[in-house]
Amino acid sequence: MRDYIKDIRKMVGHLPIFMCTSGVVLIDDKNRLLLQLRTDNNKWGIIGGAMELGETTEETAKREVKEECGLDVHRLEFFNVYSGETMHYIYPNGDEVYTVAVIYLSKNYSGNLKMQESEIKALKFFEIDEIPDEIHPTDVQILKDIKNKLN
């Protein structure tokens, strides 16, 4: 499959673009949330990524979980859609995006954790009240909203 974002970046360079993404907050049987420590900015974040052409948001979410942490998601629960200024981000390489993120929750998944080392430094389940302060900027509001839902 082609990499849509890389193809767009070849044409527009670092200019701002819309980026549609899907993310999944996996919840274990102890009600802890799985987060990833990102290699690009050394911050914790939700598992997810950009949609490819022709994918549904559900397909993107499941693919990203499989690629990034080796797990198979069996059921997704829609949580929310995030957009606007809080979803504006400039990557360390200068690429600028306004993300539209479709976020899901899932307690129904299987497999063994295996991180994608090119994008992730660590995977860890966190108690809802012990989420680290160093969160990827576009995930801050999402995690606050999830905390409110789960508490």
C-alpha positions in Angstrom: 0.0 0.0 0.0 1.2 3.5 -0.8 2.0 5.9 2.0 -0.5 8.7 1.4 1.1 11.2 3.8 4.6 10.7 2.4 3.1 11.2 -1.1 1.4 14.5 -0.1 4.6 15.7 1.6 6.6 15.3 -1.6 4.2 17.8 -3.1 3.7 20.3 -0.3 6.8 20.0 1.8 6.2 21.1 5.4 3.1 23.2 4.7 0.1 22.5 7.0 -2.2 19.6 5.8 -5.3 17.9 7.2 -4.4 14.4 8.5 -7.2 11.9 9.3 -6.1 9.5 12.0 -7.6 6.7 14.1 -6.4 5.9 17.6 -7.3 3.2 20.1 -6.9 3.3 23.9 -6.6 -0.3 24.9 -7.8 -1.1 28.4 -6.7 -4.2 30.3 -8.6 -6.2 32.9 -7.2 -4.0 35.7 -8.7 -0.9 33.9 -5.2 0.4 32.9 -4.6 2.2 29.7 -1.9 1.2 27.2 0.3 4.1 26.0 3.3 4.2 23.8 6.5 6.2 24.3 7.1 7.8 20.9 10.5 7.9 19.2 9.9 11.2 17.4 9.3 13.5 20.4 9.9 11.2 23.5 6.4 11.7 24.8 3.7 9.2 25.7 0.7 8.8 23.4 -2.2 6.8 22.2 -1.7 4.0 19.7 -2.8 5.0 16.3 -1.9 6.7 13.1 -2.8 8.1 9.7 -5.5 6.6 7.5 -4.5 5.2 4.1 -6.7 5.8 1.0 -9.7 3.5 1.0 -9.5 2.5 4.7 -12.3 3.0 7.2 -11.5 4.5 10.6 -12.0 1.1 12.2 -9.6 -0.6 9.7 -7.0 2.1 10.4 -7.3 1.7 14.1 -6.9 -2.1 14.0 -4.0 -1.9 11.5 -2.2 0.7 13.7 -2.6 -1.4 16.8 -1.2 -4.5 15.0 1.7 -2.6 13.5 2.7 -0.6 16.6 2.2 -3.2 19.3 1.5 -6.6 17.8 -2.1 -7.0 19.2 -5.3 -7.9 17.3 -8.3 -5.8 18.2 -11.5 -7.7 18.0 -14.0 -5.0 19.0 -13.9 -1.3 19.0 -16.1 1.1 21.0 -16.4 4.5 19.4 -15.3 7.2 21.8 -15.1 10.6 20.1 -13.8 12.7 17.2 -11.2 15.4 17.9 -10.3 18.3 15.6 -9.5 22.1 15.7 -6.7 24.0 17.2 -6.0 21.5 20.0 -5.1 19.0 17.2 -2.6 21.3 15.5 0.9 19.9 15.7 4.3 20.6 14.1 6.4 17.4 14.0 10.1 17.7 15.0 11.0 17.5 11.3 8.9 20.6 10.6 5.8 18.8 9.0 2.7 20.7 10.1 -0.7 19.1 10.5 -4.2 19.7 11.6 -5.4 16.3 12.7 -8.9 14.9 12.7 -8.7 12.0 15.0 -11.3 9.3 15.5 -10.7 7.7 18.8 -11.9 4.2 20.0 -11.7 2.3 23.2 -11.2 -1.5 23.3 -11.1 -4.1 26.0 -11.4 -6.9 23.5 -8.0 -7.7 22.0 -5.5 -10.6 22.0 -1.9 -11.4 21.3 1.5 -10.5 22.9 2.9 -7.0 23.1 5.6 -6.4 20.5 6.5 -2.8 19.9 7.4 -1.4 16.5 10.9 -0.1 17.4 11.1 2.4 14.5 8.3 4.4 16.1 8.1 3.3 19.7 10.6 3.3 22.6 8.3 1.6 25.1 4.8 0.3 25.7 3.2 0.4 29.1 -0.1 0.0 30.8 -0.9 3.0 33.2 -3.4 3.4 36.0 -5.8 6.1 34.9 -4.5 8.4 37.7 -0.9 7.7 37.0 -0.7 8.8 33.4 2.7 10.6 32.8 2.8 14.3 32.4 4.9 14.1 29.2 2.0 13.4 26.8 2.0 14.0 23.0 0.3 17.4 22.6 -2.7 16.2 20.5 -3.4 13.4 23.0 -3.7 15.6 26.1 -7.4 16.4 25.7 -8.3 12.9 24.6 -6.7 11.3 27.7 -8.4 13.9 30.0 -11.8 13.0 28.4 -11.1 9.2 28.8 -10.1 9.7 32.4 -13.4 11.5 33.0 -15.3 8.7 31.4 -13.6 5.9 33.3 -13.6 7.6 36.7 
